[in-house]
Amino acid sequence: MKAFLAMMTAAALVLPTTSFAQEHISLTVASSHPTVVPWVGMIKTHFMARTDELLAETGNYQLDWNEAFGGQLYKANATLSSVEDGITDIGWVFSFLEPAQLPLSQVSTNTPFSVTDVPALLEVMEGLLDSNEAFKQEWEGHNLKVLGLTATDLYDIYTKEPLQGIEDINGMKLSAPGVLGSWLRGTGANAVDGALTTFYTDVQTGVSDGALSLALGVMPIKLYEVAPYINRFDAAAAFSGAIAINNDVWETLPEEVQNAMIEAGRYYTKSHGEEMVTLHEVALNTMVELGAGQDPKVTIVNMPAEERQKWVDMLPNLAGEWAGALEAQGVPANEFVKQYMSALRAKGVEPSRAWDEEL
């Protein structure tokens, strides 16, 4: 028996063996905004974590993430070009600030007060990205592969003094990000272009009297310290951009990694939409708690539904103007607006203004 075991051991030493070698892939993921902003933080906690979890099921690949969140590589005005040009492999593209490069992506901001249901909005935009070739090409034409979509929570007006109604903003200077400044047209307020990263200083220094913004963005930047009155209109949610990967990088990835990222992107989009609903209320309540000791204390001023409707009725035909301008450039915006509004209604959403009937 000893001779037999010795022979088997010797044979095993000369037989070929199969060794497992896990492939490591290095990827940079970046954003202009910090991870305290929920949809950015969820890139790490949901998209990246889910991708890692899926790849761990086989163990064939491990992603080595190089994180550059919070503007380490680029600022809010360069989110598209930075992914397109490969400054980062993966990043959050802030479509609000790219109206010329991503025109159809502005559909929700040019049909305001249409939807307050964030999950429904994201489902509609996902469907359009799959079904509308012009919308899909708008992103892919910039060397991008879209992995997950983002939307805002609901917009309100944050001011130094409380509002009695929408007419009180007449003559005010209100900070607003990019295209959202158009939501102030017809109200008598003047839009001051900016982003979450600039709002606090603008209000503090008097560049603006307040901001048209959203609770989940305002809370982490502590805007409530300088604009303590949250005039709650629940104006609308809006499509705000996407997690995207540079397409040149995408094409170098193994199919298993690509499939994991696609699934993780869907998980991110769904989770993001669901959490926005809950987190919006949490953020409002948290700001009231955090600002209870300041003077003046943080106060939510609930606006009647008729004030919200009065606001949307004040606006000019934003959808018609926007779509008409794009049509003149050969972009099929009229049909896109109709598809968008029809898809919202199919989800049970009833827009506060029938923008598609004004084209």
C-alpha positions, 0 to 999 in steps of 0.5 A: 500500500505504501508503494502504491500511495508513493506511486500515485503521489509521484504521478500527481506531481507530473500531471498537468494542473488547472490553476484559477487566475482571476482577472483584475480590471482597473476602472476609474469612476468619477463625478462632479458632485460629492457622494453625499448627494444621493444619486452620486452616493448610490453609484458606489452603494448600488451600481458598483456594489451590485456589479461586484456582487454579480462578478463574485458569483463566478469569480472570473473578474474583479474590478479595481475601482479608482474613485474620483467623486466630488469634482476631483477630476472635473466640475459640473460643466464638464460631465459629458466631455469627461466621459466622452474623452476618457478623462474618466471611464465611468461617470455621472453625466449631468444632462441639465447642463448639456442642452446643446449636446443632449437636446432631447434629454431636456424633455422633462424640463421643457414640459414642467409640472408633468410628473411627480412620480419619480419611478414612473418618470425613470421607467418612461425614460428607460423605455424611450432610450430603447425605443426612440432612435434619436434619443438613443443616438443622442447619447451614443453619438458622444461615445457613451454607453448608458448604464443607469438613469437619474432623476430629481426629487421634487422642486421647491423654492428656497428663500430668505423670506417666506412666500405667500404665493407664487406671485411673491417671486416677482422681481426676485433673483433665484438660482436655478441649474441651467435649463430649469431657469425657464421654469421662472419665465412669466413669473417675474423672477430672474433666473441666476444660472448655477448648480448645487455647488454654487447655490449657498455662496450665491444666496449668502452673498446676495447674488440671488435671493433664493433658489429653485431646487430640490430637497435631496440636493439642498440638504447636504449643501446646507442651503437652508442655513441661508435660505430657511424658508422652504416654499413647498410647491412639489413642482415636478421631478425631472430627468437629470442624466445618466451613469455612462461609460466611455464606449471605447472602454466598454468595448474592451470589457469582457462580456461577463463584465458588460452583462454585470454592469447592465444588470447593475445599471437597471438595479441602480435606476430602479432603486434610485427612483424608489428611494427618491420618493422616501428620501425627499420627505426625509430630507425635508424633515431633516432640514427642519430638525437641523435648522430648528435652532437657527434664526430664523428657523427652517420652516416649510411653507406648504403652498396650496394646489391652486398656487402650483397650478397658477405657476404652471399656467403663468409659463409661456409655451415652453414645450412648443418653443423648445421643440420648434427650435429643435425641429428647425435643426432637424431634431424630431422633438415634436414626436419625442414630446408626444411619445413622452407625454403619452408614455406618462399617461400610460403609467397613470400620470396626469400632467398639470398641463397638456404640453403635447397639445400646444406643439 
